Amino acid sequence: MAFSIDASSVAFLQTRRGVDAMAFIVSDDNKRVGEIHDVAEKIVADVTFSCGSARLAFIAEARRLHPVVLGRADHGDGVYVSEYARALLAEAERKLLSDLGGRA
């Protein structure tokens, strides 16, 4: 199962410590399976899922695509989930900015 971020759902919030972001995670069939709350001052982003099977599939894909995170391969699932969700969020942000740049 492939995952992505719904670029239209990305929301930013300026805080005194940086910019927080929130977005929905969707599966390859465009069903909402979770969401990421990336808080600027947290090392690990908060990622929640609509069901356990979506979480397990996301973990499996995260570990397959990013076997080494922060120079190590022995992290818990939460770190892999966070880093993969952040990578998907960054990709969605690039798409969103590219789309906005094309309209100017």
C-alpha positions as CSV (number, residue, x, y, z in Angstrom):
1,M,0.0,0.0,0.0
2,A,1.4,3.4,-0.9
3,F,0.7,6.5,1.1
4,S,0.8,10.2,0.5
5,I,-0.4,13.5,2.1
6,D,-3.5,15.2,0.8
7,A,-1.9,18.5,-0.2
8,S,-5.2,20.3,0.0
9,S,-5.4,19.4,3.7
10,V,-2.0,20.9,4.7
11,A,-2.5,23.6,7.3
12,F,0.2,25.7,8.9
13,L,0.2,27.5,12.3
14,Q,2.9,30.1,13.1
15,T,4.0,29.8,16.7
16,R,6.7,31.6,18.7
17,R,8.9,28.5,18.3
18,G,8.4,27.9,14.6
19,V,5.8,26.7,12.2
20,D,3.6,23.7,13.0
21,A,1.9,21.7,10.3
22,M,-1.1,19.4,10.2
23,A,-2.3,17.2,7.2
24,F,-4.2,14.1,6.4
25,I,-2.5,10.9,5.3
26,V,-4.2,9.0,2.5
27,S,-3.8,5.6,1.0
28,D,-3.2,4.8,-2.6
29,D,-7.0,4.5,-3.1
30,N,-7.3,8.1,-1.7
31,K,-8.9,7.1,1.6
32,R,-8.0,9.0,4.7
33,V,-6.1,6.7,7.0
34,G,-4.5,9.1,9.4
35,E,-3.1,12.5,10.1
36,I,0.2,14.1,11.1
37,H,0.6,16.9,13.6
38,D,4.2,18.2,13.1
39,V,5.0,20.5,16.0
40,A,8.1,22.6,15.5
41,E,9.7,21.9,18.9
42,K,9.1,18.1,19.0
43,I,11.6,15.6,17.8
44,V,9.0,13.1,16.8
45,A,5.8,14.2,15.1
46,D,2.4,13.0,16.3
47,V,0.9,10.7,13.8
48,T,-2.5,9.0,14.4
49,F,-4.2,6.4,12.3
50,S,-7.9,5.5,11.7
51,C,-7.3,1.8,12.3
52,G,-4.6,-0.6,13.4
53,S,-4.2,-2.2,10.0
54,A,-3.4,1.2,8.4
55,R,-0.8,1.9,11.1
56,L,0.9,-1.5,10.5
57,A,0.9,-1.0,6.7
58,F,2.4,2.5,7.2
59,I,5.1,1.1,9.6
60,A,6.0,-1.6,7.1
61,E,6.3,0.9,4.2
62,A,8.3,3.4,6.4
63,R,10.8,0.7,7.4
64,R,11.1,-0.5,3.8
65,L,11.6,2.9,2.3
66,H,13.8,4.4,5.1
67,P,15.7,1.5,6.8
68,V,18.1,3.9,8.4
69,V,16.7,7.0,10.3
70,L,19.0,9.5,12.0
71,G,22.0,7.2,11.2
72,R,20.5,4.1,13.0
73,A,18.4,1.2,12.1
74,D,17.2,0.2,15.6
75,H,14.6,2.8,16.4
76,G,11.1,2.0,17.6
77,D,8.1,2.2,15.2
78,G,7.2,5.7,16.3
79,V,10.4,7.2,14.9
80,Y,10.0,5.5,11.5
81,V,6.4,6.6,11.4
82,S,7.3,10.2,12.2
83,E,10.1,10.5,9.7
84,Y,8.2,8.9,6.9
85,A,5.1,11.1,7.6
86,R,7.4,14.1,7.7
87,A,8.9,13.1,4.3
88,L,5.4,12.8,2.8
89,L,4.5,16.1,4.3
90,A,7.5,17.8,2.8
91,E,6.6,16.3,-0.6
92,A,3.1,17.6,-0.3
93,E,4.4,21.1,0.8
94,R,6.6,21.2,-2.3
95,K,3.6,20.3,-4.5
96,L,1.5,22.9,-2.8
97,L,4.1,25.6,-3.3
98,S,4.7,24.5,-6.9
99,D,1.0,24.8,-7.6
100,L,0.8,28.2,-6.0
101,G,3.9,29.4,-7.9
102,G,2.3,28.3,-11.2
103,R,-0.7,30.5,-10.5
104,A,1.3,33.7,-9.9
